[in-house]
C-alpha cells in the first residue's frame, strides 16, 4: 500500500489485524514500488473485474486464477525483457552469475 499512513482507513487496519494480515507500506524513498502495484491493480481491474459479471464467488476465484496464471506464466512483460515473470525468474535462478550482469 501507499507510504502515506493518513490514506489508510482505520477500518482497513482493524480488518487486517482481525484477519492476522500485516499491511506493508512501500519503502520510503522508493516510490517506483507503488507504480508496480498500481499497474497490476489496473490490469486486473480492466481485464477481470470490469470484464465480467460474476454469478458467485467461486466464479471470481476461477477466472482470477486463470488470469493470474496467464499474467505470470504466458504474458510477456516489457520490464522483464519481454518475457513472462515465471520465465524471467527461471532465467535468473539458473544463472550462476550476478543478476546485475543482466541487461536492463
N, C-alpha and C positions, 0 to 999 in steps of 0.2 A: 504494500500500500504506500501511498504518498508519504513523504517525510514530514508532512505538516500535521502534527497531532491535533490541532484545532479543527481539522477537517474530519476527524474520526468521531462519530457519534458515540455517546456513552452506551447506548443500546447495543451497538455492534460489539463494543468491548465486553459488555456483560454477557452477550451471547457467546462470544469466543471463550470467555472464562468458563461458562457453564458447560460448553462442549469440549473443554480441555484443548483449545486451539490457541497457539501462541502467535498473535499477529506480529508480522515483521515489517518494519519500515525499510525503505530503500536506504542505502548507506549515505550519510551526509557527504556532500561534495561529489556525489556520483548520480546526477540526475538522469543519465542515459538509461539507468536501470528502469526507471519509470516508463520510458519510451517503449521498451520491450514488452512490458506488461500491457500497456495501452494498445499496442499493435496487436498482440494476441487477443485481448478482450474485444477489440473492434472486429477482427476476423471472425471470432467465434459468434459474436452477436449478428454480424451480417450474414454469415454462411449457415448458421444453425438457428439461433433464437428468432431472427426475423424471417427466416425462410420457411418455417413450418408452423402449422397449427397442431399442437400436440394433443393427443387424446388422454394420455396418462403419464405418470412419472416414469414408468418403465420404458415408454417410447422415447422420452427425453434422454434417458440413460443410454439406450441402444443407439440412437442417432448420434449422440455426443461421443460415445466410444468409437464409432466408425469414423467420425470426423477427426477425432484426436489421432487415431491411427494413421489416417491419410496425412494429417498435418505433420506428424513426426517421422513417418516411415516412407512416404511417397513424394510429398510435395517439396520441390526444391526451394531453398531459401537463399536469396541474394547474398545475405551476410555470411553464409556458410559455403562460399564458392559454388553457388547454385546446386547444392546437394541437400537432401533432407537431413534433419538433425540426427537421426539414427545412423545414417551412413557416415556423416561427418564425425560423429562420436567414435564410431568403429575405426575410422581412419586415424583419429587422434590416439586412441588406445593401442593401435597396432604399431604406431611409430615408436622407435626406440630413442629418437632424438627429442629435443625440447620442442614444445609446442610453439615457442617463439620463432622457430625456423619456418613455420608455415606461412604461406603468403597471405596477406590481408587485403 
